[in-house]
């Protein structure tokens, strides 16, 4: 067998074999030896900041379900990208991240741009991290990273010193399986304890998370909910919608506050949590559990960490859609239920003379006009509750948000999603404060013809933080920032943009943009001045 001439050549073969022919990156000196004169079948997608690079790759990976290749520049690049890597981990986005490093031959001298302990810089957010012991082991490590990313559903990272790429291979270099099969089924006997819990329940309820946001997941959870005749709630802060929100059994979104969550779940003696952990909490507002005493809790998740972090009687670690489908066949049929009807608010009246636009005006127009298959990306903490109230998710991947509570994913994630899904409309609703954490991605949107609609809610303030400070009876020390003009910054980055301040301007801008959503190959940013 003839081996490729170099580590670099062998790596390209690994990438081709596994469908990773697109590199998301921002070039640095420790990566030039890898990136210069790429083969014609390997594309390079550039971001102007590493957060945008990882964010675009995350969006692309969420859309395709396949690992995407990311290249980062030693310590500065990896450091800039850590929050985006944390979000990719929490989003379960499979990424293969290759991080540059100084040449092995002079690492002992700690030359300029040496990354100190690069394998530890991103902490526990990568699902797997590796520094190959020899240059010849790099291609095998990248092949393993592909499998690690896909099996664990997250970013796998390989550190590669810059001199490794031109080294020759040898016959005993580390390898990886050409194919990995992870069984996607369960046996009836494995689910006996869960079936018994469900059948014994008088009033079960389902709580879904991002892990059921697939076509199979939507269908299986709907079949199970109909079998159990029970309401379905989404978990708080979910980054995806795990159930069709136009289904009659959809009840709404659980409140993150323990007392309210407990009150919502109190009528039910059995809570079945699907595709997430039990339960997603936030501020410790009281020293009480999120469910009442005597309420049984079971969790089904493909993620071992989610299952093991759950306080529950039973956790099933396995393919969620397959488990739900099996439960729908084996659980006893119920014919009546007390279901909370989720009612969406009606559209607000247009603002009167001298009144400013409100976020409700924007969101109501979107709810009325967005196609059913739209991918809605949310990164507007102030508007999020109203987005969830007004705009239903009707299809898998219809709602995507950052999963770790940080900012900077919205623009980049929407761009990556649109690049991967050119036939689906992609619309992002971003706060003006959040926009400043990832605005560099707008250059990539224009450069790579990502026809995404980006709506910026410009209230000139950190609304959520202001409200939390006021709730404590105090005054926030941070200033507001009404001087920001996101549309002007977008145009400076080559992205078409407009700013609207009146209802008529808003209606005209949205009508024109939405009519062209599916066919557009040009991004458009609409900045809407709204009341704080």
N, C-alpha and C positions, 0 to 999 in steps of 0.2 A: 504494500500500500504506500502511495506517495503522500508524504505529509506536506501541508502548506509550508511556505518558505519561512514564515515568521509568526510570532505570537499574534501580531496584528491581523495578518491574513487569516489565521485560524479563528480569531474572534469574529471576523466578518462572516465566516462560514457558520459559526454558531448562531449569529444573529439571523442570517438568512433562513437557516433550518427552522428556526422558531418564530419566524414572521416578524422579527424586530428590525425592520429596515428603515426605521425613522429614528433619528437621534434628536431629542429635545435638549438644548444646551445653550450655554453662554461661554464662548471660548476663553481659555486662560492658557498661560505659558506651559503649565504642566500637562496640558492636553493637546498641544499643537502637534506633537509627533503622532498622535492617534488620529487627529481630525484632518490634517493636511492631505489634499488629493484623495478625498473619499471616493470609493468606487461609484460608478454611475447609478447603481441600484440602491444606494444608501442615501437617504435624504437627511438634511440638517435643518431643523426648525429652531430658529434663534429667539430667545427672549432677552430683554434688556435688564433683567434682574433674575436671580436664581429662584426667587419665590414664584415669579411668573413662569419660569421654565418648568418647575415641578408641578405648578398648578395646571398648566396646559396638559402636561402628561397625565395628571390625575384625571382631568375631565375626559381625555381620550380613552384612558383605561376603563373608567366607569362606563363609557358608552359601548366599548367593544368587549369588555370582560377579559381582555388579553393583556399580558405584561407589556409595558412601554419602556423604551430605553432612554435613560437620562444620563447626561454627562455633566459633572460638576467640577469646579476648579478648586482643588486642595482645600485648605482650611477656610479661606475667605468665602469661597463659593458654597461649601457645605454649611458654613455658619449662617450665611444668608438664607439658606434653604431649609433650616431645621424646622421652622414652624410649618412650612408647607409639607415637609416629610411627616410631621406629626399628624397633620390633617389627612394625608394620604393613608396613614396607618389606621386612623379612626374611621375613614371612609371605606376601608377595605379595598383600596385601589392597588392592583398589582403593578409594581414598578421594579425595573432593574436599574439601579443607580451605580454608575461607575465614577469614582472620585479620584482625581489625579493626586499625585504625590511627587516629591523630589526624587531624583535618581537614587536607586539603592546604593550605587557605588560611592555616594558622598553623604548619605543620610547621617553617618556617624559624626559628620562635621556640622550638622544642623545648618545647612545653607539657607539663603533667602527663600521664603515661601515653603519651608518645611512645615508640613502639617503635623502638629504634635498630637499623638494618640488619636489619629483620625478615626480609627475604628470605634472610639468611644464618644466622639463629638456629638453625634445625634442621639446619644443615650440609648434607651430601649425602644425608640420609635421604629427603627428598621426591624423587620421580622427576622432578619438574618444579616450578619455582618462578617466580612472575611477579608483578611490580607493574605493573598496566596504566598506560601513560603518561597516559591521560586517563580521567575517570570514564565517558565514553561507551563505553570499550573493556572495561569490567568484564564485561558479559554474555558477550561473545565469549571473554574469557579464561576464564570459568568453563566455557563450552562446550568449549573446548580442554582444560581441566583434566580434564574427564570423559573425553575420548578418551585423553589422556596416561595417566591412571590405569588405564584399561582395557587399553590396549595394553601398557604396561610392567608392569602388575600391582603397583601400589603407590600411595602417597599423593602426589597432586599438590596444590600449594598456591598460592593466590592471596591477595595482600595487598590489602585494600580500605579506603582511608580512609573515615571515618565520614560525611563530607559527600557522598560520591559517590552515595549511594543515591537522593537526591532530585533529582539533576541530570537534565535532559532528554536524550533520545537525539538522534542525528542520523543521516542516511542513510549516512554513511561510517564508522560505527563498526566496529571490528574484529569479524570474524566467525569461524566455524569450520565445518567440514563438518557437514551434517545427519546424515550416516552415514559410518562408516568400515568398510571390509571388509578384514580381515586373512586372507589365504588360510590354510586349515587343512590343506592337503595337501602332499605332496612327490612329486616325480617319481621313477620307478625309477632313472634315471641318477644322480640326486643321492646315492643311497644305495649306489652300487656300491662305493666304497672301504670302507664299513663292512661290507657283506655279505662282501667278500673277507676282511677281518680275522676276522670270526666263523667263516667256513667253514674258514679255515686253523687255527683254534684247536683244540687237543686237548681242553682242559677249561675251557670258559668259565664265568663266574659273573656274576650280575647284582647290582648294588647300587642300591637305589631311594631316592629322597628325596620331599619334599613335592610335587614337580611331577607325580607320577603319581597323586595322590590325587583321582581323579575316576572316575565310572563307566566312561568309555571307557578311562581309564588302567589301572584294575584289570583290565579284560577284556583289553586289548592286552598288558600285561606278563605276565599269566597265559598267554596264547596263545604269547608269545615264549619264556617259560621252559619251557613244555611242548615247544615245537619244539626248543629247544636241550638239553632234558633236564638243566637246570642248576639249582643252588640259587639262592635269592634272599635277600639280606641287606638289612636297612634300614641306612641310614647312622647314625653316632652323632649324637645330639642332634637328630634330625629332629623338626620341629614337626608333621608329619603322617605317617600310615602310607601308604606308596605301593604296598602289595601286601596282598592278603587273608592274614591271619596264620593262618587255618585251612586254607590250601592245603598239600598235602603237600610242595611244593617250598620252603616258607618255612623258612629256616635260622636266623633270629634277628637280633639287633642287633649290628652291628660295635662293637667296643671302640674308644674314642677314642685309646687309647695306641698309638703307632706300632708298637711291637714286637708287641703282640697283634694289631693289625690286619694287619700283615705276615704273621704266623703263620697267621691265618685265611685269607688270600687266597693263601698260598704254593702250595697244590696246584693253582692255576689259572694257565694261561698267558695268559688273556684276561679282563679285567674290563670289563664294560659298565656304565657309570654312567648312571642314568636319572633325570631330573628334579631334579638337584642337581649340585654340583661334585665334582671329585675332588681331595682328599677333605676331609670336615669334620673338622678337627683341633682340639686344645685345648692343653693344657700341652705345651711343648717338652721332652719327657722324654728324647729322644736325637737325635743328629745323623744320622739315617738316614731314607730315604724310607719312605712307608707301604706300598709294594709292593716285591717282590723284583726284582732286576735281571733283565731279560729278560721280565718280565710286561708284556703290551701293555694299554694303557688307552685306552678310547674313552668320550666323554661325549655324551649327548643331552640338551639343555635348551632350553626356550623363552626362558630368561633369558641375554642376551648376557654379562652380568658373570659369571654362574656358569661359562659355557663358557670365557671368556677367563682366568678365575682358575685353571683346571685344568691341571695338568701331565699332558698326555696326547698320544698320537700323533694322535688325530683328535677333533675336536669338531663336532657337528652342532647348529646353532642352528635350532630349528624346533619345530613342534607334537609333543610327546613321544608322545602316544597314537597319532597318525597314523604317526609313524616306526616305533614298535613294531609296529603292525599290519602295516605294509609289510614289516618285517624278518621277522615271523612267517610271511609268505607266501613270502619269497624265500630265507631261510636254509635250509640243508640239515637235514632231519629227523634227529635223533639218538634213539637208543632206550635208552640206558643212561647212568646217571650215578652218581657217588658223592655222595650228598646227606646233609648233616648233618641228622639228625632233631632238630627242636626239641621238647624235652620240658618241659612246664610242671610246676612243683612241685605236690604234693598239698596239701590243706588242713592247717594246723597243728592240734594238739590245743588245746582250750580252755585258757586259763590256769589253773594250779592255785591252791590257797589262798595268798593273799598275793602272787600274781604279777600284774603289770600287763598290760593289753592291749598287743599289739604291732601294728605296721602290717600284718603278715601276716594277722592275724585279720580286719581290715577288708577287705583286698584279696581274700582268699579268698572271703569272703561276697559281695562284688561280682562276682567272676568266676563264681560259681555262679548268680547271680540276675539280672544285668543283661540286658535284651532285646538281641537281636543288632544292632538298629539304633540302639543308644544312642550318643550323641556323648559321649565321655569327654574332659574337659578336665583337663590335668595341670599343676599348678604347685606341686609338692612335691619339691624337689631331693633330699631325703633318701630319699624313697620311690620316686622315678622308676624306678630299676633294677628294683625288685620289681613295680611297676605293669606294666612292659613284660614281665616274666616271667610274671605271673599272668593278666593280662586281655588276651585276644586282640582285635584289631581285625578285624572280619569284613565291614565295609561301608565304602565311601568316606565320608570325613568322620567316621569312627568314633573317631579320636584327634586331638586338637588340643592343642598346647602353645605357649608363647611361643617365638619363633624367635631371639631375640637374647640369651638368657641372663639378661635382666633380670627383675625381679619386678614384679607389679602387674597383669598381664593376666588372671589366672585367673578372678577373680570377674566382672569386666566382660565378658571374652570369652565366658564361659559364658552370661551374661545376654543378650548380643547374639545368640548362636547360638540360644538358645531363643525369643527374640522372632521370629527369622526362620524358625524351624523348629518351629512349635507342635505338629506331629504327631509329632516325634521326641523321645524322652527325652534330656535333657541332664543329665549328672552331672559335677561337678567335684571333684577331689581336690586340696586346697590345704594347704600347710604353714602352721602358725600364724605363723611369721615372714613368709612370703610374704603372708599375709592382711593384714598391717598396711600393705602397700604399696598396697592398693587397696580397703580395706574400705568406703570411701564408696559404692562401687557397690551395696551391699546396699540402700540406700534406693531406688535406681532399680528394683531387682528387685521390691520390694514395690509401688512406685508404679505400675509398668507391668505388673503381674500376670505376671511371667515365672516360670513354674512349674518352676524349676530346682532340683535337689538339690545342695547344697553340703556337702561333707564336709571338715572341717578336722582334719588330723592335728596334735594339740597335744602336742608333746614339750617345749615350753618352751626350745628351744635352736635355734641354727643348726647343725644336725647335720652338713651337708656341710663347712662351714667348720671346725667343731671337728675333724672327721676329717682334714682337710688339714693343720691345725696339728699334730695328733698324729703324722701321717705324717712330718713334718719333725723329729720328736723334740722338739717344743717344747710350750709351754702357751699356749692362746689367751688374749689379754688381755681379750676381751669377756665380759661376764657372760651367764648364762642368764636366762630371763625366765618362770619358772613362774607368776608372778602374772597373766599375761594370761588373760582370759576372753573369747574371741571370741564365744561365744554371747550373753553379756551385752551386748556391743557391738552385735551384730546386732539384738537386741531393741530396743535404744535407737534404732536406725535404722529401726525398723518392720518388720524381717524376722523371721518366726517362727524360733525356734531352740531347740535343746536341747543339753545336755551329757551325755555318757555316760562312765562309768568302768568298767563291768563288762561281761562278755560277754553276759549275759542282757539288759542294757539295750541293748547294741549290736544284738543279734539282733532285738529287738522294734522298735527304731527303724528299722533298715534294711528289715525286712520290711514295715512299714507304709508307709514312704516309697516303696519300689520298686513296691509293688502299685498305687500311684496316680501313677506317674511320667508316664504318657502324658497323663492327663486333667487333671492339676493345673494350676491357674492361680495358685497361691500358692507362692512360694519357701519352701524349708525348709533351714536350716543345722543340721547335726549336728556338734557338736564332740566329737571322740573323744580322751580322754586316753590317750596311748600312751607306752611307755617310750622314752627317748632312745636 
